[in-house]
Amino acid sequence: MAHHPYLDRIQSELDKCVTCAVCQSVCPTFQMSGRELLSPRGRIVLLRRIAAGDLDPRDVSGDAYDYCTLCYACQSACPAGVKTDLMFVAARKLIADAKGVSKVKKRVFETLEKPDRVRAAVKAGSLAQRAFGERTVNRFTGNLHVPKLRSKSLVRELPERIEPEGRPRARVAFVPGCMSNYVEAHGSYAAIEVMRRFGAEIVIPKEQVCCGAPAFNNGDFDTAIRLAERNLRLLSDPEIDAVVSPDATCGGAFRHEIPELTWDDDDLALVAHEVAQKTMDWATFILHMLDPRFPPSEAPPVSVTVHDSCHLTHTEGRHRSVRVLLERVPGVHIVEMEEATICCGFGGSFASVYPEDARRWGRRKLDHVNRTGADVGIVSSPGCLNHLQSIRSDQRTFSFRLMHAGELICERMGWSPDQP
């Protein structure tokens, strides 16, 4: 096998692993499969063989790395501090370079670079789902699970600029992410309303495209870089104080994956670093740049439990921000669930390729929410929220509601997000 330059960057991480298997206790796919190969330790051992030239990546089963939610709970659990977030995506790239990206994924990633085609495809998919049913559409896409689609993108629906209530305190570029843009937008509308109420002037860059995380996470770095370049040009505007997304995955892409992706291009890396420095998750932005003071609420007290975003928790260590924000809201009492920091099973493309296992792991998360007795479960990622809501709709015995933190705040304050 020809030497792959990306291996040089992860060799030190491969060397750190002492194969102790602590990671297996927090790994969703190992817990579901019971297979060593589908555990973090098994994947590291396999990648060591590829790096040593003992194994050709063309001979590696796609499931070895595709059957992973990329939650990186293993990274937080690892006593040796192994950065699995570098390693497993590198493995996917090695395999993609050797075997090629699947035809369906390649078609999706190529379409992401053409927003007009994305909007047309999503609109057609939405119409098809209503006309023929979601199962028929899933079969047409090669049995991928396609979530219920919006007929119009959120970015097109929103105005270019939303004025703050009162004195402007910060100008923010709002990046909703593809799940909010094309699937579920309630959380984004609520997130915007909360920022607006506390003095944020909100700019919606109309030329924004996908953050590139789906392509990056599936080993198609070339597409991810092209998408990143387009977004970085928009978001590096010096008049923008902060870049905010209600989606922890997209915010994490700008703070974490894109700077990692541009390591060998000095000019682009500089811009990526500048954008990363001013990109914040939604709750952190409100806390640190708007410092909200909530008025008294006449709503009855409510108990909530928080499912921690995998990206915020395991790659950035920022998961406390949602709790700190909600603790300021009058009448909100937070109760902790078991395994709050463990993945819900969504994992982006994981839920599309392995829908039954994703739902099985999601039911485990809902059981944890239910056992707390909380009135509301808070989920920070629109993809995870949509995933859990779709499972909850089949579980009639659950009495709790699921929502984004912004939705809960608007409900408590009696604010009505402005949406069609």
C-alpha positions in Angstrom: 0.0 0.0 0.0 1.3 3.5 -0.9 2.0 5.5 2.3 -0.9 7.8 3.2 0.2 11.2 4.5 -2.6 11.4 7.0 -1.2 8.5 8.9 1.7 10.6 10.0 -0.6 12.8 11.9 -2.3 10.0 13.9 0.7 7.7 14.5 1.3 9.3 17.9 -2.3 8.7 18.9 -2.1 5.0 17.7 1.0 4.6 19.9 -0.7 6.0 23.0 -3.3 3.2 23.1 -2.5 0.5 25.6 -5.6 -1.7 24.6 -7.0 -1.6 28.1 -10.7 -1.7 26.8 -12.0 1.0 29.2 -13.5 2.5 26.0 -15.8 -0.4 25.5 -17.9 0.5 28.5 -19.1 3.7 26.8 -19.2 2.6 23.1 -22.8 2.3 21.7 -21.8 0.0 18.8 -19.8 -2.4 21.0 -22.7 -2.5 23.5 -25.1 -3.4 20.7 -22.9 -5.8 18.8 -20.7 -7.3 21.4 -18.0 -7.6 18.7 -14.4 -6.6 19.5 -13.9 -5.4 15.9 -16.8 -2.9 16.4 -15.3 -1.4 19.6 -12.8 1.5 19.8 -10.0 -0.9 20.8 -10.7 -3.2 17.9 -10.8 -0.3 15.4 -7.4 1.0 16.8 -5.8 -2.4 16.5 -7.1 -2.6 12.9 -5.8 0.8 12.0 -2.4 -0.1 13.4 -2.2 -3.0 11.0 -3.2 -0.7 8.1 -0.6 1.9 9.2 2.1 -0.8 9.4 1.3 -2.0 5.9 0.2 -5.4 7.1 -3.4 -4.9 5.9 -4.7 -3.3 2.7 -7.6 -0.9 3.4 -9.4 -2.4 0.4 -9.7 -5.6 2.4 -11.3 -4.0 5.4 -15.0 -4.4 5.9 -16.9 -1.1 5.6 -18.7 -1.9 8.9 -15.5 -1.8 10.9 -15.6 2.0 10.8 -19.0 2.9 9.3 -20.7 1.1 12.2 -19.6 3.9 14.5 -21.7 6.9 15.6 -18.5 9.0 15.9 -19.7 10.1 19.3 -16.2 9.9 20.8 -17.3 8.9 24.2 -14.3 6.6 24.0 -12.0 9.7 23.8 -13.4 11.1 27.1 -13.2 7.7 28.8 -9.6 6.9 27.7 -7.1 7.1 30.6 -4.3 7.5 28.1 -5.9 10.4 26.4 -6.1 8.9 22.9 -7.7 11.3 20.4 -10.0 8.9 18.6 -11.7 11.8 16.8 -8.5 12.0 14.6 -8.2 8.3 14.2 -11.6 7.0 13.1 -12.2 9.6 10.5 -8.7 9.0 9.2 -9.5 5.4 8.8 -12.7 6.2 6.9 -10.6 8.4 4.6 -8.0 5.6 4.0 -10.8 3.2 3.1 -12.6 5.8 0.9 -9.4 6.5 -0.9 -8.7 2.8 -1.5 -12.3 1.6 -2.3 -14.1 4.8 -3.3 -17.1 6.5 -1.6 -20.3 4.6 -2.2 -22.4 5.7 -5.1 -25.2 7.0 -2.9 -22.9 9.0 -0.6 -21.0 10.3 -3.5 -24.2 11.6 -5.2 -25.2 13.2 -1.9 -21.9 14.9 -1.3 -21.7 16.2 -4.9 -25.2 17.7 -4.5 -24.2 19.5 -1.2 -21.9 21.7 -3.3 -24.8 22.9 -5.3 -27.4 24.5 -3.0 -30.0 24.9 -5.7 -29.9 21.2 -6.4 -30.1 20.5 -2.7 -33.2 22.6 -2.3 -34.7 21.1 -5.4 -33.9 17.6 -4.2 -35.3 18.3 -0.7 -38.5 19.8 -2.1 -39.0 16.8 -4.5 -38.3 14.4 -1.6 -40.8 16.2 0.6 -43.4 16.0 -2.1 -42.6 12.3 -2.6 -42.9 11.5 1.1 -46.3 13.1 1.2 -47.5 11.4 -2.0 -46.0 7.9 -1.7 -44.9 7.6 2.0 -41.6 7.7 3.7 -40.9 4.0 3.3 -41.2 4.2 -0.4 -38.7 7.1 -0.5 -36.4 5.1 1.7 -36.4 2.2 -0.7 -35.7 4.5 -3.6 -32.6 5.8 -1.9 -31.2 2.3 -1.4 -32.9 1.7 2.0 -31.4 4.7 3.6 -33.6 6.2 6.3 -34.6 9.7 5.1 -36.2 11.9 7.8 -39.3 13.8 7.1 -38.3 16.8 4.9 -39.3 20.4 4.8 -40.8 21.8 1.5 -38.7 25.0 1.8 -35.3 25.6 3.3 -35.0 27.6 6.5 -32.2 29.8 5.1 -34.5 30.9 2.3 -37.4 31.3 4.6 -35.6 33.7 7.0 -34.8 37.3 6.2 -31.2 38.4 5.6 -31.1 40.3 8.9 -33.1 40.2 12.1 -33.0 43.3 14.3 -32.5 42.9 18.1 -35.0 44.0 20.7 -33.5 47.1 22.3 -29.8 48.1 22.1 -27.6 45.9 19.8 -25.1 44.0 21.9 -23.5 41.7 19.3 -23.8 40.9 15.6 -24.0 37.2 14.9 -23.9 35.1 11.8 -26.5 32.3 12.2 -25.7 28.9 10.7 -28.7 26.6 11.3 -27.2 23.4 9.8 -28.7 21.1 7.3 -31.1 19.3 9.8 -32.7 22.6 10.7 -32.5 23.9 7.2 -34.2 21.0 5.6 -35.9 18.9 8.3 -36.9 20.4 11.6 -36.7 24.2 12.2 -38.6 24.8 15.4 -35.5 24.8 17.5 -33.8 27.3 15.2 -36.7 29.7 15.3 -36.7 29.6 19.1 -32.9 30.0 19.2 -33.2 33.1 17.1 -36.0 34.5 19.2 -34.0 34.1 22.4 -30.9 35.8 20.9 -33.0 38.6 19.5 -34.7 39.3 22.8 -31.3 39.7 24.5 -29.8 42.1 22.0 -28.3 40.1 19.2 -28.5 41.4 15.7 -28.7 38.3 13.6 -27.4 37.9 10.0 -28.3 34.9 7.9 -25.7 34.5 5.1 -27.8 33.4 2.2 -24.9 31.8 0.3 -24.0 29.5 3.1 -23.7 25.8 2.3 -23.4 22.6 4.3 -20.6 22.8 6.9 -19.0 19.8 5.3 -19.2 17.4 8.3 -21.1 14.7 6.4 -18.4 14.5 3.7 -15.5 14.9 6.2 -16.9 12.2 8.5 -17.2 9.8 5.6 -13.7 10.3 4.3 -14.5 12.6 1.4 -12.1 15.4 2.4 -12.0 17.0 -1.0 -15.7 17.9 -0.9 -15.5 18.9 2.7 -12.6 21.4 2.0 -14.5 22.9 -1.0 -17.6 23.4 1.2 -15.4 24.8 4.0 -13.8 27.4 1.7 -17.2 28.7 0.7 -18.4 29.1 4.2 -15.2 30.5 5.6 -15.3 33.4 3.0 -18.7 34.4 4.3 -18.1 33.9 8.0 -14.7 35.6 8.2 -16.3 39.0 7.8 -14.7 41.2 10.5 -18.1 42.9 11.2 -19.4 39.6 12.5 -18.8 39.2 16.2 -19.7 35.6 16.5 -20.8 32.6 14.4 -23.6 30.6 16.1 -25.4 27.5 15.3 -28.2 25.8 17.3 -26.8 22.5 16.0 -23.8 21.3 18.1 -22.6 19.2 15.1 -22.3 22.2 12.8 -20.8 24.5 15.4 -18.3 21.8 16.2 -17.4 21.5 12.5 -16.3 25.1 12.4 -14.5 24.9 15.8 -12.9 21.5 15.4 -13.2 19.6 12.1 -12.5 22.4 9.6 -9.3 23.7 11.3 -8.2 20.0 11.4 -9.1 19.6 7.7 -7.1 22.6 6.6 -3.8 21.7 8.3 -1.8 21.6 5.1 -3.0 24.9 3.6 -1.5 27.8 5.5 -3.7 30.5 4.1 -7.0 28.6 4.5 -5.9 27.3 7.9 -5.4 30.9 9.1 -9.0 31.8 8.0 -10.3 28.6 9.6 -8.6 29.5 12.8 -10.1 33.0 12.8 -13.6 31.6 12.3 -13.1 28.9 14.8 -12.1 31.5 17.4 -15.4 33.3 17.1 -17.7 30.3 16.6 -19.7 29.4 19.7 -22.4 27.0 20.6 -25.8 28.7 21.0 -25.9 28.5 24.8 -22.4 29.7 25.3 -22.9 32.7 23.1 -26.0 33.8 25.0 -24.3 33.3 28.4 -21.0 35.0 27.6 -21.9 37.7 25.0 -25.5 38.5 26.0 -25.5 37.7 29.7 -29.3 37.2 29.9 -31.5 38.3 32.8 -34.8 36.5 32.6 -38.0 38.2 33.8 -40.2 36.4 36.3 -42.4 33.7 34.7 -46.0 32.9 35.6 -45.6 29.4 34.1 -45.8 26.5 36.6 -42.5 25.0 37.6 -41.0 22.4 35.3 -38.4 19.7 35.7 -36.0 19.0 32.8 -33.3 16.6 32.1 -30.5 17.3 29.6 -29.1 14.9 26.9 -25.5 16.1 26.4 -24.4 16.7 22.8 -21.6 14.2 21.9 -19.7 16.9 20.0 -19.9 19.5 22.8 -19.0 16.9 25.4 -16.4 14.7 24.0 -14.5 16.9 21.5 -14.9 20.3 23.2 -15.8 19.9 26.8 -18.6 22.5 26.6 -21.6 20.5 27.6 -22.3 22.5 30.8 -23.4 25.6 29.0 -27.0 24.4 28.3 -27.5 23.6 32.0 -26.0 26.9 33.2 -28.3 28.8 30.8 -31.4 26.8 31.9 -30.6 27.3 35.6 -31.2 31.0 35.1 -34.7 30.5 33.7 -37.3 31.0 36.5 -39.1 27.8 37.5 -36.8 25.4 35.8 -35.5 22.5 37.9 -32.8 20.2 36.4 -32.6 16.5 37.2 -29.8 14.4 35.9 -30.4 11.3 33.8 -28.3 8.2 33.7 -25.8 8.1 30.8 -26.4 11.8 30.0 -23.2 12.0 28.1 -23.7 8.8 26.1 -24.8 9.0 22.4 -28.5 8.8 21.5 -27.8 6.6 18.4 -28.3 9.3 15.8 -24.7 9.7 14.6 -25.5 11.5 11.3 -25.3 9.0 8.5 -25.3 6.1 11.1 -29.0 6.5 11.6 -29.6 6.4 7.9 -27.4 3.3 7.2 -28.3 1.4 10.4 -31.8 2.7 11.3 -32.9 -0.3 13.4 -29.8 -0.2 15.6 -30.0 3.6 15.8 -33.6 3.4 17.0 -32.7 0.6 19.5 -30.0 2.8 21.1 -32.3 5.8 21.0 -35.0 3.9 23.0 -32.3 3.3 25.6 -31.8 7.1 25.8 -35.6 7.7 26.1 -35.8 5.1 28.9 -33.2 7.1 30.8 -35.2 10.3 30.3 -38.3 8.6 31.5 -36.8 7.2 34.6 -35.9 10.7 35.8 -39.6 11.6 36.0 -38.7 14.9 34.2 -41.4 16.8 32.3 -39.1 17.7 29.5 -36.0 16.2 27.9 -33.6 18.8 26.4 -31.6 17.9 23.3 -29.1 20.4 21.7 -28.7 18.9 18.3 -31.6 19.1 15.8 -30.6 15.7 14.3 -30.6 14.0 17.7 -33.8 15.7 18.6 -35.6 14.6 15.4 -34.2 11.1 15.9 -35.5 10.8 19.4 -38.8 12.4 18.6 -39.5 9.9 15.9 -38.8 7.1 18.3 -40.9 8.7 21.1 -43.9 8.9 18.8 -44.0 5.1 18.8 -43.7 4.9 22.6 -47.2 6.0 23.8 -46.4 5.4 27.5 -43.9 8.3 27.7 -45.4 11.4 29.1 -42.4 13.7 28.8 -41.8 16.1 25.9 -38.6 16.6 24.0 -37.4 20.0 22.8 -34.4 22.3 22.1 -33.5 24.5 25.0 -34.5 27.6 23.0 -38.1 26.2 22.7 -38.3 25.7 26.4 -37.1 29.2 27.1 -39.6 30.7 24.7 -42.4 28.7 26.2 -41.5 29.7 29.8 -41.2 33.4 28.9 -44.4 33.5 26.7 -42.4 34.4 23.6 -43.6 33.4 20.2 -40.9 32.7 17.7 -41.7 34.4 14.4 -42.1 31.6 11.8 -44.5 30.9 8.9 
